[in-house]
Amino acid sequence: MIEFISKLFASDFMPHGMCFLWQPEIIWLHAVSDGAIALSYYLIPLALLKLVRGRHDLPFHWMFLLFGAFIFGCGTTHVMDIWTLWNGTYRLEGVIKAITGGASLATAGLLFTLIPKALAIPSAAQLRAANEGLEREVTDRRRAEQALLDAHEQLETRVQQRTSELAQANDDLRVEMDRRQRADEERRRTEQALSKLQADLAHIVRVSSMGELAASIAHEVNQPLTAVISNADACLRWLAAQPPNIDKGRESIGLILRDARRASEVIQRIRALLKKSPPQPTPQDVNDLLGEVLAVLHDAITAHHVDVRIELADDLPAVLGDRVQLQQVIMNLVMNAIDAMRDVSDRKRALVVSSRGLETGEVEVAVRDSGVGLQPLVLEKLFDPFFTTKEDGMGLGLSVSQSIIDSYGGRLWAVANDGPGATFQFTLPATHS
């Protein structure tokens, strides 16, 4: 090995030109051909290097560099072919070929591992199709916004027209009242009745918009506050005793603190449902989410005489999602089920809320009602934005809920029951899958 290295640059072999009998036309044919090939092989790596330096966003740019090194080595072997026409330094030529062979094998091996990743890169046609899809979506959104603006303008026009008609009717009424020369007392009673009617109408609007939430808060907070009052009375009695029973008083104060914390937790849970903050996906227990939402909607369920059955599977894996967003989805499905049974009078208003684990590694939640059900035409458009079957609905609840579930890799869908009503279901991947 030492002798090989020491003679690496020695020309102790017969030059290759001897094989060509030193015929000039053959020697120069090989020399010029190898020179042209070597020049091309040296220019190609320079072009690849310029490409990589000019396009830093190219994927797998290191493969271009490996190709450049491999091609550069090939060019060098052709230079050595020219050199060995007149010099017998075949040891050096062999070393260069060995280095080139190693670079070639490494490039070929890495190329095969890179092929699946390269095939996964979207083609220009796929990118154009995606861009066209986004443009269509933007166009659809703009049309929807324009439709909303048009509807708003039409509503404003109708309100102004109705207001004008009411004003004219009021003027006519006053003229009629003046014409008939009604007594001042009768007119005063009429004005008082009208004022009371306006006040009652304003009160009804306030109650209808805040009723469910206020009732839920009052229902959940009332129990711990009642316990606080009872324990406070007990504490006063223990302290008023002769001698004062300090231990019992301290125990009563501890119970007061416990019940006060319960009331605080209830209020925090209600505030969490109304809080506006960026989504924070964390592992969530689906059964806990269902319990919290049903607790918040307890009064709405009771007010509509809905019979709720809860079927929750044990030992369910956690799912990944933002707690407030998932509560919003569950609340929307439960409220829709309650609304669907509002006009049901010939059968029990039954609501079944269930959870279970699937063999696919997902967790499924189902909300089943015994309401009016879903027609096929309604089912096709159910999750479309701005589609609603309610007179006062905006048609965004189910669309937003589906977007939330989709963002966490799940699926939300609805099916008509064999009997009355419908079932809304969604699945979410378990965090360990």
ChimeraX attribute file (.defattr): number of C-alpha atoms within 10 A of each C-alpha:
attribute: neighborCount
match mode: 1-to-1
recipient: residues
	/A:1	6
	/A:2	7
	/A:3	7
	/A:4	11
	/A:5	11
	/A:6	9
	/A:7	14
	/A:8	16
	/A:9	15
	/A:10	15
	/A:11	16
	/A:12	12
	/A:13	12
	/A:14	15
	/A:15	18
	/A:16	19
	/A:17	21
	/A:18	12
	/A:19	11
	/A:20	13
	/A:21	10
	/A:22	15
	/A:23	11
	/A:24	11
	/A:25	10
	/A:26	12
	/A:27	19
	/A:28	15
	/A:29	11
	/A:30	17
	/A:31	19
	/A:32	12
	/A:33	13
	/A:34	20
	/A:35	19
	/A:36	15
	/A:37	17
	/A:38	23
	/A:39	16
	/A:40	14
	/A:41	21
	/A:42	19
	/A:43	16
	/A:44	16
	/A:45	20
	/A:46	14
	/A:47	12
	/A:48	17
	/A:49	16
	/A:50	11
	/A:51	14
	/A:52	19
	/A:53	12
	/A:54	10
	/A:55	11
	/A:56	9
	/A:57	9
	/A:58	12
	/A:59	13
	/A:60	12
	/A:61	16
	/A:62	11
	/A:63	15
	/A:64	18
	/A:65	17
	/A:66	20
	/A:67	20
	/A:68	22
	/A:69	19
	/A:70	24
	/A:71	22
	/A:72	21
	/A:73	24
	/A:74	23
	/A:75	24
	/A:76	23
	/A:77	22
	/A:78	23
	/A:79	19
	/A:80	22
	/A:81	20
	/A:82	22
	/A:83	18
	/A:84	21
	/A:85	21
	/A:86	16
	/A:87	19
	/A:88	19
	/A:89	21
	/A:90	22
	/A:91	18
	/A:92	19
	/A:93	20
	/A:94	14
	/A:95	13
	/A:96	17
	/A:97	18
	/A:98	14
	/A:99	15
	/A:100	21
	/A:101	15
	/A:102	14
	/A:103	19
	/A:104	19
	/A:105	13
	/A:106	14
	/A:107	19
	/A:108	15
	/A:109	11
	/A:110	13
	/A:111	15
	/A:112	10
	/A:113	10
	/A:114	13
	/A:115	10
	/A:116	10
	/A:117	11
	/A:118	12
	/A:119	9
	/A:120	8
	/A:121	11
	/A:122	11
	/A:123	10
	/A:124	9
	/A:125	9
	/A:126	11
	/A:127	12
	/A:128	12
	/A:129	12
	/A:130	13
	/A:131	12
	/A:132	12
	/A:133	12
	/A:134	12
	/A:135	12
	/A:136	12
	/A:137	12
	/A:138	12
	/A:139	12
	/A:140	12
	/A:141	12
	/A:142	12
	/A:143	12
	/A:144	14
	/A:145	12
	/A:146	12
	/A:147	12
	/A:148	13
	/A:149	12
	/A:150	12
	/A:151	12
	/A:152	12
	/A:153	12
	/A:154	12
	/A:155	12
	/A:156	12
	/A:157	12
	/A:158	12
	/A:159	12
	/A:160	12
	/A:161	12
	/A:162	12
	/A:163	12
	/A:164	12
	/A:165	12
	/A:166	12
	/A:167	12
	/A:168	12
	/A:169	12
	/A:170	12
	/A:171	12
	/A:172	12
	/A:173	12
	/A:174	13
	/A:175	12
	/A:176	12
	/A:177	13
	/A:178	12
	/A:179	9
	/A:180	9
	/A:181	10
	/A:182	11
	/A:183	10
	/A:184	9
	/A:185	9
	/A:186	10
	/A:187	15
	/A:188	11
	/A:189	11
	/A:190	12
	/A:191	12
	/A:192	12
	/A:193	12
	/A:194	12
	/A:195	12
	/A:196	12
	/A:197	12
	/A:198	12
	/A:199	11
	/A:200	12
	/A:201	12
	/A:202	12
	/A:203	11
	/A:204	12
	/A:205	11
	/A:206	11
	/A:207	13
	/A:208	10
	/A:209	10
	/A:210	10
	/A:211	15
	/A:212	18
	/A:213	16
	/A:214	12
	/A:215	16
	/A:216	19
	/A:217	20
	/A:218	15
	/A:219	15
	/A:220	18
	/A:221	19
	/A:222	13
	/A:223	13
	/A:224	20
	/A:225	17
	/A:226	12
	/A:227	16
	/A:228	21
	/A:229	13
	/A:230	14
	/A:231	21
	/A:232	17
	/A:233	12
	/A:234	17
	/A:235	22
	/A:236	14
	/A:237	14
	/A:238	19
	/A:239	16
	/A:240	12
	/A:241	10
	/A:242	7
	/A:243	8
	/A:244	13
	/A:245	14
	/A:246	13
	/A:247	12
	/A:248	15
	/A:249	20
	/A:250	14
	/A:251	14
	/A:252	21
	/A:253	18
	/A:254	13
	/A:255	18
	/A:256	21
	/A:257	14
	/A:258	15
	/A:259	21
	/A:260	17
	/A:261	13
	/A:262	17
	/A:263	20
	/A:264	14
	/A:265	13
	/A:266	21
	/A:267	15
	/A:268	13
	/A:269	17
	/A:270	17
	/A:271	11
	/A:272	14
	/A:273	16
	/A:274	11
	/A:275	11
	/A:276	9
	/A:277	8
	/A:278	7
	/A:279	11
	/A:280	12
	/A:281	15
	/A:282	13
	/A:283	15
	/A:284	18
	/A:285	16
	/A:286	25
	/A:287	20
	/A:288	11
	/A:289	18
	/A:290	21
	/A:291	14
	/A:292	16
	/A:293	21
	/A:294	20
	/A:295	17
	/A:296	22
	/A:297	20
	/A:298	18
	/A:299	21
	/A:300	19
	/A:301	19
	/A:302	11
	/A:303	10
	/A:304	14
	/A:305	15
	/A:306	20
	/A:307	13
	/A:308	17
	/A:309	12
	/A:310	15
	/A:311	13
	/A:312	17
	/A:313	13
	/A:314	10
	/A:315	10
	/A:316	18
	/A:317	19
	/A:318	19
	/A:319	22
	/A:320	20
	/A:321	23
	/A:322	18
	/A:323	19
	/A:324	19
	/A:325	18
	/A:326	21
	/A:327	20
	/A:328	20
	/A:329	21
	/A:330	24
	/A:331	21
	/A:332	17
	/A:333	21
	/A:334	25
	/A:335	13
	/A:336	18
	/A:337	27
	/A:338	22
	/A:339	16
	/A:340	20
	/A:341	23
	/A:342	15
	/A:343	12
	/A:344	13
	/A:345	9
	/A:346	6
	/A:347	10
	/A:348	13
	/A:349	22
	/A:350	18
	/A:351	23
	/A:352	17
	/A:353	22
	/A:354	18
	/A:355	22
	/A:356	19
	/A:357	20
	/A:358	13
	/A:359	6
	/A:360	9
	/A:361	15
	/A:362	21
	/A:363	23
	/A:364	21
	/A:365	20
	/A:366	22
	/A:367	21
	/A:368	24
	/A:369	29
	/A:370	23
	/A:371	26
	/A:372	17
	/A:373	21
	/A:374	19
	/A:375	10
	/A:376	11
	/A:377	8
	/A:378	13
	/A:379	15
	/A:380	11
	/A:381	12
	/A:382	19
	/A:383	22
	/A:384	16
	/A:385	15
	/A:386	16
	/A:387	17
	/A:388	18
	/A:389	10
	/A:390	10
	/A:391	6
	/A:392	7
	/A:393	11
	/A:394	12
	/A:395	17
	/A:396	15
	/A:397	20
	/A:398	22
	/A:399	16
	/A:400	18
	/A:401	22
	/A:402	19
	/A:403	15
	/A:404	20
	/A:405	19
	/A:406	15
	/A:407	11
	/A:408	16
	/A:409	12
	/A:410	18
	/A:411	17
	/A:412	22
	/A:413	15
	/A:414	18
	/A:415	15
	/A:416	18
	/A:417	15
	/A:418	8
	/A:419	9
	/A:420	13
	/A:421	21
	/A:422	22
	/A:423	21
	/A:424	20
	/A:425	20
	/A:426	22
	/A:427	24
	/A:428	23
	/A:429	22
	/A:430	21
	/A:431	16
	/A:432	10
	/A:433	9
